[in-house]
Amino acid sequence: MTTRGVEIPEEIFVELEDLLPKLDMSSVDECVTFILKALLSGEFDEGELSSEEEEQMKERLADLGYM
């Protein structure tokens, strides 16, 4: 895979570097790639509800007589 460089602030780099052992990752590049892939895939869409949240909403709507 072809790669390109991206500049990030030093403080963010250091914070990511400190997280590497907890994330079981070997480099900041690996970590940033993982995060960006997750963002681009929509994994962190705020509009999505978990199945539990969706069930709670349905129950609440039913209690209010909407379902």
N, C-alpha and C positions, 0 to 999 in steps of 0.2 A: 504494500500500500504506500502510495506517495504521501508525504507529510509536508506541512508548512509550519512556519514559526508564528507564534502569537505572543505579543508582549503583555504581561500582567504586572500590576504593582507588586513590589517586593514583599510587602506585608501579607498579601494574599498568598503568594508563593510559599512564604514561610509557614503560614497557617495550614496550607494544604500539605506541606512537607511533614509537619507535626502529626497530621492525621493519618499518614500512610500506614503505619503499623496497625492502627485500629481498623482500617479499611482493607487490610491485607493486600495492599498494592505496593508495587516496587518503585514507582516514580510519579512525580507530579504530572508528567505528560499523560500517563495512564489514567490518573485520577481525573484530570480535566477532560480527557476524551470520554470517559465513562459518564461524567456529569453532562457534557454537551449532548451525547447520544440520548441520554434519558430526557433531557429537555426537548430535543428535536422530535422525539417519538411521542411527545405529549404525556409522558408518564407523570409529570408534575402539574397537569392542568388543574387549576383551582376549582373549575366548574364541575368536576366529576365528584360524585358521591360514592363512598364505599357501599357495599351491599348492605352492611349494617345501618349506615346512615339512611339509605334509600328505604329500608324496611321501617325504620323509625318514622320517617316522613309519611309513608303510606299509612301507618297506624294513626299518626296524629291527624292526617286528613280524614281518615275514616271516623275518628272520634269527633271531629268537627262536622261530620255529615257530608263531606265532599266526595266520599267514595262509598 
